């Protein structure tokens, strides 16, 4: 198994890509701590996973709240003894054209999608430095690469994550910690269910593979980057978009 005896923290794990990643990582031998704002769905996920004999831990947590993330890291270490992998998967959208976007919409998306990842990283990095190893994976987006109408806040946050990834890869590589990002295209998740069918059809037409991605497509990308197979990959942005950004 590719992640045997590894311990992973996955944020935003109550549905979609985070949920799929938690299930896949457990299949590959990892012990997984999951967090999100919906503790009920996290509990259902962990009960489902635990039937297979895997070890999980779930906690309610808002990545925008630094105290919540400090507690998540602390409980994970107290339960499993270490943290090998952090996946900053949590994210939200609050779309509007820039002329109509409120300060609250801007602040909320930045606080979750960008500052939330920073909160998690600052809490977990000292432990990774102490053990001399670790993997941090950040969920960016194609919107952070080429922008998207109505997503000034989201695109800025996701572009910021790419800059953060490259900077931390340089800072932390010498400590044995790899930092990479995944940039999904349009993936079938609860978030994209809100997109009008007309827009989805247009996006699929622009994607060379002529389909939306599945949550598992991104989960497998996370798995590869978290595994020893990617041991010399650092500071990369892996596009999982069916060729949309070419």
N, C-alpha and C positions, 0 to 999 in steps of 0.2 A: 504493500500500500504506500502511496506516494507521500502521505502526511502522517505516517505512524508516529505516535508519541509527540506530535506537535500540538500546541495549544493556540487556538485562534479566537480573537474577538471580532465579531461582525456586527456593525451597526446597521440600523434600518432593516432588520432581519425578519420582520413580521409578515412580509409578503414579497412577491416579485423576485427580483434578482437576489436580494439578501437571503430570502427563505431558501431559494434553490441552491445558493452557495453553501448555506449551513448544512443542508442535506447531503450535498456532494462531498463536502469536506469530511463529514462524519463517515461516509462510505469509504473514504480514503484513509481512515485511521486517526483523524484528528479529534481532539477534545475541543468542543466549541462552546464559547460563551456568546450568547446573542442578546442584543438590546434593541429596544424601540420604544415608542410611546404607547403602543398597544400591548399591554402585558397579557391580555387574554389570548390574543393570537400567538404570542410567543409561547405561552404555556401549551397550547394545542400543538405547535410545531415540535416542541421538545418532547412531549409525550409520544408523538408519532415517531420521532427519531429514536427515543430510548427503547422502543420495542425491539430495535435491531441490536441492542446491547451497547450502543455508543454512549458516551458520557457527554452530557450537556448541562449548561447552566443558563438560566434566563433571568433578566432583570429589566424592569422598566427604566428607561433613561432617555433624556432629551440631550442630544449632542451639543445643543446650544448652551446647556447648563454645565458649567465647569465642574461643579460639585457632583453632579450625576456621573460624569465620566470618571472622576477620581474614585467614586465608589465602585463603578463597574470594573476598573482595573484592579482595585484593591481586592474585591471579592473574587475575581478571576484568579489572582495569584494565591489568595488564601485557599481556594478550592483546588486548583490544579498545579500550583507551585511555580508557575512561570507564564510568560506570554511570548510566543514565537512569531505570531502573525497578527497584524491589525489590518482589517479591511474597512476603510472609511466609505461605506456604501450608502449611508443615510443621505437623503436629499428630498427637496420639495420644489414645486413650481408655484408661482403666483404671477401669471402672465398678464401683460398689458402693454400697449404702445407707450413709448417713453413720455409722450405728452399727457398720458392718463395714469401712469404708474404713480402710486402713492409712496410716500416715504416709508410707510409701514410695510408695503409690499417689498420694497427694496431691502429694508433692514431685515425682514424675516428670512428671505431667501439667502442673503449673505450670512446671516447668523447661523443658519443650519448648514448650508451647503459648503461654505468656506471656513468660517470660524469654528464650526462644529468639528471639522477634520483637524484643525489646529489644536483644539482642546484635547482631542483624543491622542494626537501625536505627542503633545507635551507631557501628558500623563504617563504614556507607555514607554517613551524613549529612554528615560533613566534606567528602567528595568532591563531593556534590551542592551544598553551600553554595558551594564553590569555583567550580563551573561555573555557579552561579546558577539551577539548574533541577533538577527531579527529581519522580518519582512514587513514593509508597510505598503499597502496598495490603496490608491485613491481613485474614487469613481469620478472621472471627468465626463465629458460628453462631446459629441461632434459639434454641439452648439457652442462649446468653448473653443473650438478650432476655427469655425467659419461663421459663427454668429447665427442668430435666428430672429426673425421679426417677432416682436412682442415679448422677447425674452432678454431684455437688457440686464436684468438682475441675475437670471440663471446663467446666461452666457458669460457674464463677468465673473461669477463665482467659479464656474467650471474652467475658465481660462486661468483664473487665479490658482486653482488646484494644480494645473500643469506647471506653472511657475514655481509653486511650492514643491512639487515633486522633484523638479530638476535641481533646485537649490538644496533640498535635503539629501538628495542622492550624493551631492558633492560633500556636504557637511558630515554625513553619517556613514558613508561608504568605508571610510578608514576605521570605523568602529565595528565593522562587520555587519552593518545593517543596509539592506537593499531597499530602495524606494522607487516604485514604479506606479504608473497610472494606466487605467483602462478607459477608453473613450467609446462607449457604445453609441450606435446609431439609434434607429427607431425600433424599440424592443416591445414586445407584448407584455405589458405590466399594467397594474391598476392606474399608474400615472398616465399612460398613453390611451387608456380607455376614454379619457375625457376629450381626446382630439377628434374633431368632426371627421366623418368618413371621407368627405371630399378631400380634406387635407392629407389624410392617410393614404388615399389612392395616389395623390400627387407624389408623396414621398416614396412610396413603393415604386412608382414609375421611374423615379430618379435613382433608385438603388439598382446597380447592375445585377444583383442576384434576384431581383423582382419579388422580394418578400420582406416582411418584418422579421426581426430576429426574435428568438426565444430567450427566456430568462436563462436557460441552461447554456446557451451560447456564451453568455458573459461569465457564468459560473465556471465554465471550463477554462476560460481565459484567466480568471483569478487563480484557479487550481494550478495551471501551468506556471504562472509567475510566482506563486507561493512555494512551489516545489524546488527540489535541488536541480531539476532539469534546467531551470532558469538562473542558476547560481552565478552566472557572469552577466546577467542583464540588470542594469542599474540606471535609473534616470530615463527610462523609456516610456513612451505613450503607445500602448497597443490599441489599435483601432479594431473595434468589433462592430462593423457597420455595413457589411455586405458590399463594400466598395463604394459607399456613398461619397466619401471624401477622397477623390482621386484627381 
